[in-house]
Amino acid sequence: MYCETCHERLKTGARRCPSCGHAAQGGRDLGSGSVRDTGNATAYSLPPAPTLAKEEPKVAETKVEPKKPQPRPAPAVQKPPPAKAPAPKPGGGAPSFDLSPDGIRDLLIAHPELIEEGLTIHTEDGGRAIGGRFETSVGKIDLLARDQSAGWVVVMVAEPNREKELVGEMLQLMGWVRKHLSTKGQEVRGIVLVDSVPEDLGYAAAAVADTVEFNRYRVGVTLEKVDV
C-alpha cells in the first residue's frame, strides 16, 4: 500500500504515512499500470488516451481573376472629300460680294480711310482709339471719326429693312456730338452707308443733303498677276 500524498510505501495495517503523516484511506498500488490493495484484489485501469482527430491537409484555393473585356476598336472615320471651289462665272468684270453690316463696321473701324481720304478714328487723350461703336445717350455710333479739317464725322451702316429710320437716328447722333464733343467752329457731318437705297428715301435724304451723305457700299476682290 502506498501513501496517496507522497507515495511512500506503507506497511500493512498502517494508518498514517511515516513520512508525511497523511492518513491512509485505502491501499493503492502505483505500479506500472494498476493500483491494488494488498487485502483487496480490485484493479484500477487508467483511462485510454483520447484519439486525436486526423487533420486533412488544406488545399490552397486558386483565385481565378475574371477576364476583362477587351475594348472594341473604334470604327474608322471616313474623311469627307475636299470641297471643290465653285467654277468662276464667265464675264469681264471683277467678282464682287456683299458683307454683313457687322462685317462692314469692323472693316471701316480698322480702315476708316476707305470711306474718305484722311479720315481717322476718334481717340481719347491717351491716344487710344475709342471711336468704334461709340456709345451715346441717344444710341450707338458705328464709327466716330475726324476728317482732315479736325471736323467730326458720324458714320452709320444701315441694317437691312431699316433704311427709313436712318435719317432720324443720324440727326439725333449728330446733335449729340455737336452738343457734347464739338467746339465752336468744328463741323459735324454724317455719312450713311447702305446696301440698297429704298425708293421712298429720296425726299428725306434731300432734306438733309447739306449735312448727311449717303453712300452705297460694295466689296470686291481683284486678282493681279505678280512677276517673279
TORKOLDREN-727082 format. One record per residue (C-alpha): residue number from 0; residue in one letter; x, y, z. Coordinates in Angstrom, 1 decimal, always signed. Layout:
<nuke = NUM&selum = A&east = X&north = Y&up = Z>
...
# end
This chain:
<nuke = 0&selum = M&east = +0.0&north = +0.0&up = +0.0>
<nuke = 1&selum = Y&east = +1.3&north = +3.5&up = -0.8>
<nuke = 2&selum = C&east = +0.6&north = +7.0&up = +0.6>
<nuke = 3&selum = E&east = -1.6&north = +8.9&up = -1.6>
<nuke = 4&selum = T&east = +0.3&north = +12.2&up = -0.9>
<nuke = 5&selum = C&east = +4.0&north = +11.3&up = -1.1>
<nuke = 6&selum = H&east = +3.6&north = +7.7&up = -2.5>
<nuke = 7&selum = E&east = +5.7&north = +6.3&up = +0.4>
<nuke = 8&selum = R&east = +5.2&north = +2.5&up = +0.7>
<nuke = 9&selum = L&east = +3.2&north = +1.8&up = +3.9>
<nuke = 10&selum = K&east = +3.3&north = -1.3&up = +6.0>
<nuke = 11&selum = T&east = +0.3&north = -3.5&up = +6.1>
<nuke = 12&selum = G&east = -2.2&north = -2.1&up = +8.5>
<nuke = 13&selum = A&east = -0.5&north = +1.3&up = +8.9>
<nuke = 14&selum = R&east = -3.0&north = +4.1&up = +9.4>
<nuke = 15&selum = R&east = -0.6&north = +7.1&up = +8.8>
<nuke = 16&selum = C&east = +2.3&north = +7.7&up = +6.5>
<nuke = 17&selum = P&east = +5.6&north = +7.7&up = +8.4>
<nuke = 18&selum = S&east = +7.0&north = +10.3&up = +6.0>
<nuke = 19&selum = C&east = +4.3&north = +13.0&up = +5.6>
<nuke = 20&selum = G&east = +1.8&north = +11.9&up = +8.3>
<nuke = 21&selum = H&east = -1.1&north = +11.7&up = +5.8>
<nuke = 22&selum = A&east = -3.9&north = +9.3&up = +7.0>
<nuke = 23&selum = A&east = -4.1&north = +6.2&up = +4.9>
<nuke = 24&selum = Q&east = -7.5&north = +5.7&up = +3.3>
<nuke = 25&selum = G&east = -7.0&north = +2.6&up = +1.3>
<nuke = 26&selum = G&east = -4.4&north = +0.7&up = -0.4>
<nuke = 27&selum = R&east = -3.4&north = +1.6&up = -4.0>
<nuke = 28&selum = D&east = -0.6&north = +0.2&up = -6.0>
<nuke = 29&selum = L&east = +1.0&north = +3.0&up = -8.0>
<nuke = 30&selum = G&east = +3.0&north = +0.5&up = -10.0>
<nuke = 31&selum = S&east = +3.3&north = +0.2&up = -13.8>
<nuke = 32&selum = G&east = -0.3&north = +0.0&up = -14.8>
<nuke = 33&selum = S&east = -2.7&north = -0.9&up = -12.0>
<nuke = 34&selum = V&east = -3.4&north = +0.0&up = -8.4>
<nuke = 35&selum = R&east = -4.4&north = -2.7&up = -5.9>
<nuke = 36&selum = D&east = -4.8&north = -3.2&up = -2.2>
<nuke = 37&selum = T&east = -2.9&north = -6.0&up = -0.5>
<nuke = 38&selum = G&east = -6.2&north = -7.2&up = +1.1>
<nuke = 39&selum = N&east = -8.4&north = -6.3&up = -2.0>
<nuke = 40&selum = A&east = -7.9&north = -7.7&up = -5.4>
<nuke = 41&selum = T&east = -9.8&north = -4.9&up = -7.1>
<nuke = 42&selum = A&east = -7.8&north = -3.5&up = -10.1>
<nuke = 43&selum = Y&east = -8.0&north = +0.1&up = -11.4>
<nuke = 44&selum = S&east = -7.1&north = +0.8&up = -15.1>
<nuke = 45&selum = L&east = -6.0&north = +4.2&up = -16.4>
<nuke = 46&selum = P&east = -8.5&north = +5.6&up = -19.0>
<nuke = 47&selum = P&east = -7.4&north = +5.2&up = -22.6>
<nuke = 48&selum = A&east = -5.7&north = +8.2&up = -24.2>
<nuke = 49&selum = P&east = -8.0&north = +10.3&up = -26.4>
<nuke = 50&selum = T&east = -7.7&north = +9.7&up = -30.0>
<nuke = 51&selum = L&east = -6.7&north = +12.8&up = -31.9>
<nuke = 52&selum = A&east = -8.6&north = +13.6&up = -35.0>
<nuke = 53&selum = K&east = -6.5&north = +13.4&up = -38.1>
<nuke = 54&selum = E&east = -6.4&north = +16.8&up = -39.8>
<nuke = 55&selum = E&east = -6.8&north = +16.7&up = -43.5>
<nuke = 56&selum = P&east = -4.3&north = +18.8&up = -45.4>
<nuke = 57&selum = K&east = -5.8&north = +22.0&up = -46.7>
<nuke = 58&selum = V&east = -5.6&north = +22.6&up = -50.3>
<nuke = 59&selum = A&east = -4.8&north = +26.2&up = -51.3>
<nuke = 60&selum = E&east = -7.5&north = +27.8&up = -53.2>
<nuke = 61&selum = T&east = -6.5&north = +29.3&up = -56.5>
<nuke = 62&selum = K&east = -8.5&north = +32.5&up = -57.3>
<nuke = 63&selum = V&east = -9.2&north = +32.9&up = -60.9>
<nuke = 64&selum = E&east = -9.5&north = +36.6&up = -62.0>
<nuke = 65&selum = P&east = -12.3&north = +37.2&up = -64.5>
<nuke = 66&selum = K&east = -11.1&north = +38.3&up = -67.9>
<nuke = 67&selum = K&east = -11.5&north = +42.0&up = -68.6>
<nuke = 68&selum = P&east = -13.5&north = +42.7&up = -71.7>
<nuke = 69&selum = Q&east = -11.2&north = +43.9&up = -74.5>
<nuke = 70&selum = P&east = -12.2&north = +47.4&up = -75.9>
<nuke = 71&selum = R&east = -13.5&north = +47.2&up = -79.4>
<nuke = 72&selum = P&east = -11.5&north = +49.2&up = -82.0>
<nuke = 73&selum = A&east = -13.1&north = +52.4&up = -82.9>
<nuke = 74&selum = P&east = -14.6&north = +52.4&up = -86.4>
<nuke = 75&selum = A&east = -12.5&north = +54.3&up = -88.9>
<nuke = 76&selum = V&east = -13.8&north = +57.8&up = -89.6>
<nuke = 77&selum = Q&east = -14.1&north = +58.5&up = -93.2>
<nuke = 78&selum = K&east = -13.0&north = +62.0&up = -94.1>
<nuke = 79&selum = P&east = -15.3&north = +63.9&up = -96.4>
<nuke = 80&selum = P&east = -13.9&north = +64.7&up = -99.8>
<nuke = 81&selum = P&east = -12.5&north = +68.2&up = -100.0>
<nuke = 82&selum = A&east = -14.9&north = +70.8&up = -101.1>
<nuke = 83&selum = K&east = -14.4&north = +72.0&up = -104.6>
<nuke = 84&selum = A&east = -14.2&north = +75.7&up = -105.3>
<nuke = 85&selum = P&east = -17.1&north = +76.9&up = -107.4>
<nuke = 86&selum = A&east = -16.1&north = +77.5&up = -111.0>
<nuke = 87&selum = P&east = -15.8&north = +81.2&up = -111.9>
<nuke = 88&selum = K&east = -18.6&north = +82.6&up = -113.9>
<nuke = 89&selum = P&east = -17.7&north = +83.9&up = -117.3>
<nuke = 90&selum = G&east = -17.6&north = +87.6&up = -117.6>
<nuke = 91&selum = G&east = -15.3&north = +90.6&up = -118.0>
<nuke = 92&selum = G&east = -15.9&north = +92.3&up = -114.6>
<nuke = 93&selum = A&east = -14.2&north = +91.6&up = -111.3>
<nuke = 94&selum = P&east = -16.1&north = +89.3&up = -108.9>
<nuke = 95&selum = S&east = -17.8&north = +91.1&up = -106.0>
<nuke = 96&selum = F&east = -19.6&north = +90.0&up = -102.9>
<nuke = 97&selum = D&east = -21.6&north = +91.7&up = -100.1>
<nuke = 98&selum = L&east = -20.7&north = +91.6&up = -96.4>
<nuke = 99&selum = S&east = -23.0&north = +91.7&up = -93.4>
<nuke = 100&selum = P&east = -23.4&north = +95.1&up = -91.7>
<nuke = 101&selum = D&east = -21.3&north = +93.9&up = -88.8>
<nuke = 102&selum = G&east = -18.5&north = +92.9&up = -91.1>
<nuke = 103&selum = I&east = -18.7&north = +96.3&up = -92.8>
<nuke = 104&selum = R&east = -18.5&north = +98.0&up = -89.4>
<nuke = 105&selum = D&east = -15.4&north = +96.0&up = -88.4>
<nuke = 106&selum = L&east = -13.7&north = +96.8&up = -91.8>
<nuke = 107&selum = L&east = -14.4&north = +100.5&up = -91.5>
<nuke = 108&selum = I&east = -13.3&north = +100.7&up = -87.9>
<nuke = 109&selum = A&east = -9.9&north = +99.1&up = -88.9>
<nuke = 110&selum = H&east = -9.6&north = +101.2&up = -92.1>
<nuke = 111&selum = P&east = -11.6&north = +104.4&up = -91.9>
<nuke = 112&selum = E&east = -9.6&north = +105.8&up = -94.8>
<nuke = 113&selum = L&east = -11.7&north = +103.5&up = -97.1>
<nuke = 114&selum = I&east = -14.7&north = +105.9&up = -96.5>
<nuke = 115&selum = E&east = -12.7&north = +109.1&up = -97.2>
<nuke = 116&selum = E&east = -9.1&north = +110.0&up = -97.6>
<nuke = 117&selum = G&east = -7.5&north = +111.4&up = -94.5>
<nuke = 118&selum = L&east = -10.3&north = +110.1&up = -92.2>
<nuke = 119&selum = T&east = -9.1&north = +108.8&up = -88.8>
<nuke = 120&selum = I&east = -10.9&north = +107.1&up = -85.9>
<nuke = 121&selum = H&east = -11.6&north = +109.3&up = -82.8>
<nuke = 122&selum = T&east = -9.1&north = +108.8&up = -80.0>
<nuke = 123&selum = E&east = -9.1&north = +109.8&up = -76.3>
<nuke = 124&selum = D&east = -6.4&north = +112.0&up = -74.7>
<nuke = 125&selum = G&east = -4.1&north = +109.0&up = -74.2>
<nuke = 126&selum = G&east = -4.2&north = +108.1&up = -77.9>
<nuke = 127&selum = R&east = -6.4&north = +105.0&up = -77.5>
<nuke = 128&selum = A&east = -8.9&north = +104.6&up = -80.3>
<nuke = 129&selum = I&east = -12.5&north = +104.8&up = -78.9>
<nuke = 130&selum = G&east = -14.5&north = +105.8&up = -82.0>
<nuke = 131&selum = G&east = -15.5&north = +102.3&up = -82.9>
<nuke = 132&selum = R&east = -19.1&north = +101.5&up = -81.8>
<nuke = 133&selum = F&east = -19.1&north = +104.7&up = -79.8>
<nuke = 134&selum = E&east = -21.9&north = +104.8&up = -77.1>
<nuke = 135&selum = T&east = -24.0&north = +107.9&up = -76.5>
<nuke = 136&selum = S&east = -27.1&north = +108.6&up = -74.5>
<nuke = 137&selum = V&east = -29.2&north = +108.6&up = -77.7>
<nuke = 138&selum = G&east = -27.8&north = +105.5&up = -79.4>
<nuke = 139&selum = K&east = -24.6&north = +103.9&up = -80.7>
<nuke = 140&selum = I&east = -22.4&north = +105.4&up = -83.4>
<nuke = 141&selum = D&east = -20.9&north = +102.8&up = -85.7>
<nuke = 142&selum = L&east = -17.8&north = +104.9&up = -86.3>
<nuke = 143&selum = L&east = -17.0&north = +108.3&up = -84.8>
<nuke = 144&selum = A&east = -14.2&north = +109.8&up = -86.9>
<nuke = 145&selum = R&east = -12.3&north = +113.0&up = -87.6>
<nuke = 146&selum = D&east = -11.5&north = +114.5&up = -91.0>
<nuke = 147&selum = Q&east = -8.5&north = +116.4&up = -92.3>
<nuke = 148&selum = S&east = -10.0&north = +119.6&up = -91.0>
<nuke = 149&selum = A&east = -10.5&north = +118.2&up = -87.5>
<nuke = 150&selum = G&east = -14.2&north = +118.1&up = -88.1>
<nuke = 151&selum = W&east = -16.5&north = +115.4&up = -86.6>
<nuke = 152&selum = V&east = -17.8&north = +112.6&up = -88.9>
<nuke = 153&selum = V&east = -20.6&north = +110.3&up = -87.8>
<nuke = 154&selum = V&east = -20.6&north = +107.1&up = -89.8>
<nuke = 155&selum = M&east = -23.6&north = +104.7&up = -89.7>
<nuke = 156&selum = V&east = -24.0&north = +101.4&up = -91.5>
<nuke = 157&selum = A&east = -27.7&north = +100.7&up = -92.4>
<nuke = 158&selum = E&east = -29.3&north = +97.4&up = -91.2>
<nuke = 159&selum = P&east = -31.5&north = +95.6&up = -93.8>
<nuke = 160&selum = N&east = -35.0&north = +96.9&up = -94.0>
<nuke = 161&selum = R&east = -34.3&north = +99.8&up = -91.6>
<nuke = 162&selum = E&east = -33.2&north = +102.5&up = -94.1>
<nuke = 163&selum = K&east = -36.2&north = +104.6&up = -93.4>
<nuke = 164&selum = E&east = -35.2&north = +105.1&up = -89.8>
<nuke = 165&selum = L&east = -31.6&north = +106.2&up = -90.6>
<nuke = 166&selum = V&east = -32.3&north = +109.9&up = -91.2>
<nuke = 167&selum = G&east = -33.9&north = +110.4&up = -87.7>
<nuke = 168&selum = E&east = -31.3&north = +108.3&up = -85.9>
<nuke = 169&selum = M&east = -28.4&north = +110.1&up = -87.7>
<nuke = 170&selum = L&east = -29.8&north = +113.6&up = -86.9>
<nuke = 171&selum = Q&east = -30.0&north = +112.6&up = -83.2>
<nuke = 172&selum = L&east = -26.5&north = +111.3&up = -83.1>
<nuke = 173&selum = M&east = -25.1&north = +114.3&up = -84.9>
<nuke = 174&selum = G&east = -26.9&north = +116.6&up = -82.5>
<nuke = 175&selum = W&east = -25.4&north = +114.7&up = -79.5>
<nuke = 176&selum = V&east = -21.9&north = +115.1&up = -81.0>
<nuke = 177&selum = R&east = -22.4&north = +118.8&up = -81.7>
<nuke = 178&selum = K&east = -23.6&north = +119.4&up = -78.1>
<nuke = 179&selum = H&east = -21.1&north = +117.3&up = -76.1>
<nuke = 180&selum = L&east = -17.9&north = +117.0&up = -78.3>
<nuke = 181&selum = S&east = -17.6&north = +119.7&up = -80.9>
<nuke = 182&selum = T&east = -16.2&north = +123.1&up = -80.1>
<nuke = 183&selum = K&east = -17.0&north = +126.4&up = -81.8>
<nuke = 184&selum = G&east = -16.2&north = +126.3&up = -85.5>
<nuke = 185&selum = Q&east = -16.0&north = +122.5&up = -85.7>
<nuke = 186&selum = E&east = -18.1&north = +120.9&up = -88.4>
<nuke = 187&selum = V&east = -20.3&north = +117.9&up = -87.7>
<nuke = 188&selum = R&east = -21.5&north = +115.9&up = -90.6>
<nuke = 189&selum = G&east = -22.8&north = +112.3&up = -91.2>
<nuke = 190&selum = I&east = -22.1&north = +109.5&up = -93.7>
<nuke = 191&selum = V&east = -24.7&north = +106.7&up = -94.1>
<nuke = 192&selum = L&east = -23.6&north = +103.5&up = -95.8>
<nuke = 193&selum = V&east = -26.4&north = +101.4&up = -97.3>
<nuke = 194&selum = D&east = -26.5&north = +98.2&up = -99.3>
<nuke = 195&selum = S&east = -29.5&north = +99.3&up = -101.3>
<nuke = 196&selum = V&east = -31.3&north = +102.7&up = -101.5>
<nuke = 197&selum = P&east = -35.1&north = +102.5&up = -100.9>
<nuke = 198&selum = E&east = -37.3&north = +104.5&up = -103.3>
<nuke = 199&selum = D&east = -39.0&north = +106.5&up = -100.6>
<nuke = 200&selum = L&east = -35.7&north = +107.7&up = -99.0>
<nuke = 201&selum = G&east = -35.2&north = +110.3&up = -101.6>
<nuke = 202&selum = Y&east = -37.1&north = +113.2&up = -100.0>
<nuke = 203&selum = A&east = -35.7&north = +112.6&up = -96.5>
<nuke = 204&selum = A&east = -32.2&north = +112.4&up = -97.9>
<nuke = 205&selum = A&east = -32.7&north = +115.6&up = -99.9>
<nuke = 206&selum = A&east = -33.8&north = +117.4&up = -96.8>
<nuke = 207&selum = V&east = -30.5&north = +116.8&up = -95.0>
<nuke = 208&selum = A&east = -28.2&north = +116.7&up = -98.0>
<nuke = 209&selum = D&east = -26.1&north = +119.5&up = -96.7>
<nuke = 210&selum = T&east = -25.0&north = +117.6&up = -93.6>
<nuke = 211&selum = V&east = -25.7&north = +113.9&up = -94.3>
<nuke = 212&selum = E&east = -24.1&north = +112.0&up = -97.2>
<nuke = 213&selum = F&east = -25.5&north = +108.6&up = -98.4>
<nuke = 214&selum = N&east = -23.1&north = +106.1&up = -100.0>
<nuke = 215&selum = R&east = -23.8&north = +102.6&up = -101.3>
<nuke = 216&selum = Y&east = -21.1&north = +100.1&up = -100.3>
<nuke = 217&selum = R&east = -19.7&north = +97.2&up = -102.4>
<nuke = 218&selum = V&east = -16.8&north = +95.0&up = -101.6>
<nuke = 219&selum = G&east = -14.8&north = +93.3&up = -104.4>
<nuke = 220&selum = V&east = -11.7&north = +91.2&up = -104.9>
<nuke = 221&selum = T&east = -9.3&north = +91.9&up = -107.7>
<nuke = 222&selum = L&east = -6.6&north = +89.5&up = -108.7>
<nuke = 223&selum = E&east = -3.3&north = +90.9&up = -110.1>
<nuke = 224&selum = K&east = -0.5&north = +88.9&up = -111.8>
<nuke = 225&selum = V&east = +2.8&north = +89.2&up = -110.0>
<nuke = 226&selum = D&east = +6.1&north = +88.9&up = -111.9>
<nuke = 227&selum = V&east = +8.6&north = +86.7&up = -110.1>
# end
